[in-house]
Amino acid sequence: MKKLMLASAAFFCHFLIMGQDLKSNVVPDEKEHDPSLVGCWKGSEVNQQIKGVSKYWVSCRMADGTSTLLFIAIDKKGKVTQETENGRWWTENGKYYELHNYDGVIDTYIYEMTPEGVKFKSVELMGKMDSSYKFVDYKIEED
């Protein structure tokens, strides 16, 4: 099952990379975009937001501030749910902001670049203050 999810994620990344220029210098808004966050990233977490649920994702952040996020969630009964979200991202004062197009809500995180990847800690999720969610994104290297 995990191999299937990783294969799906790899296909998703290839599709996005082929369809968009990740290194584009076109910035349609005045927001700051930390160049170290541009590209496609993968991550996972278990039991953090929902007990008994494992989440896997691929997140692609373009230099122009657009983003696409593919989530795969597996509950304790083995039910698999897949979602794709489009939105915008930017950085300001050491924080990462993620605007979801489907609901217009902005999630805010403190982030830190490490040799392994990017560590995120939530500040505000779904319109509410929440510092409980932590995860790491790992860079997907292009072939």
N, C-alpha and C positions, 0 to 999 in steps of 0.2 A: 504494500500500500504506500509506504513512504517513497519507494522508488518511482511509483506512478506519479505521486505528487511532485517529486523533484523533476521528473521528465516534463510534466505539465508546466512547471515553473520555468524550466529552461526554454521550452518552446515559446512561452509568453514573453520572456526577455528577448529572445531572438526576434520575435515579431515586432516588439516595441523598438528595438535598436535599429532594425531595418527600416522601420517606418518614420523614425524621427532622428534628428541630429542632436545627440545629447550634449555636444560641445558648442551648440549654437550661441552666438553672442546677442541674439535678439531677445530683448527684455521689454515686453509690452507694458510693464508697470514700473513704478519707481521703487519697488521693494528690493531689499538686499537678498542675494542668493549665495550662500557660502559655497564656493566651487568644490570644496572637498566632499559635499553631499550629493553632487551631481552623479548620475549613473544609476545602475540597477543594483539592488540590495536584497538580501534574503534574511529571514529570521523565523523564530518560533517561540512559543511560550505555552506553558501548561498550567491550568488552574488559576491564572492570574485575574482575568476579568470574569470568567464564568467557571465555577467549580465543575470538574469532570470534563472540561473541554480543552482539547489541544488545538492550537492555531499555528498555521504555517503561512508565510506570506512572501511575496515578491513585490518590492516597491521600486518604481522607476521614477526618478526625479530629473526632469529636463532643466537645462540651463535657463530656459525662458520662464521658469516658475510653474510650469504645468507638471502634473504628476498622475500616475496611474498605479493603483494598488490592487493586487490579486490576493484574496484571502481564501484559505481552505481551512475549515474547522471540522473537527471530528469529535463527536460527543462520546460519552462512556458506553453507549449502546452501539457505537460504530457508524452512526449516521454521519454522512459527509455533506457539508454545505460549502458551496463556492460562491464568492461574491467578487465583483470588480467595482472599484470606486475610482472616479476621476475627480481631480480637483487642482488646487494650487498650493504651493509651498513657498515659504520665505524664512529668513533668519533676521533677528534683530536683538542686540544686547545679550548675546549668548543663548538665546532661545530660538527654538524651531517652531514654526507655525504651519498648521496643516488645515486648509479649508476644504471641506467636503462639498462637492457640487450638489449632491442629492438632497442635502438638508440645510446647507448654508452655515453649518456650525464650524467653528474654528477650534481645533485642539491645540494646546500649547505644551511644549516640553522643554526642559533643560537638556542640552546635549553636550557630549564630550567625545572628541575624536581620540581613539586609542589605536595601538598597533593592530588589534584584532578587528576593530570595526568602529561603530558609533554606538555609544551608550545613551539611551534616552530615559528620562524620568518625567512622568507627567506632572503638569502644573494645573491644567484645566482640561477636562474631558467632557464632551457632550454638554457644554455650557455650564458645567459645575466645577468648582475647585476640587481637585483630586490629585494627591501626590503619591498614590499607592501603586501606580502601574510603571513597571520597569522592563526594558527589553534592550536587546542589542541587535543592530543590523550589521550584516557581513557583506562586504562588497562582492559582487559577482563579476569576475574578471572576464573580459571579452577574449575570444580566441583569436 
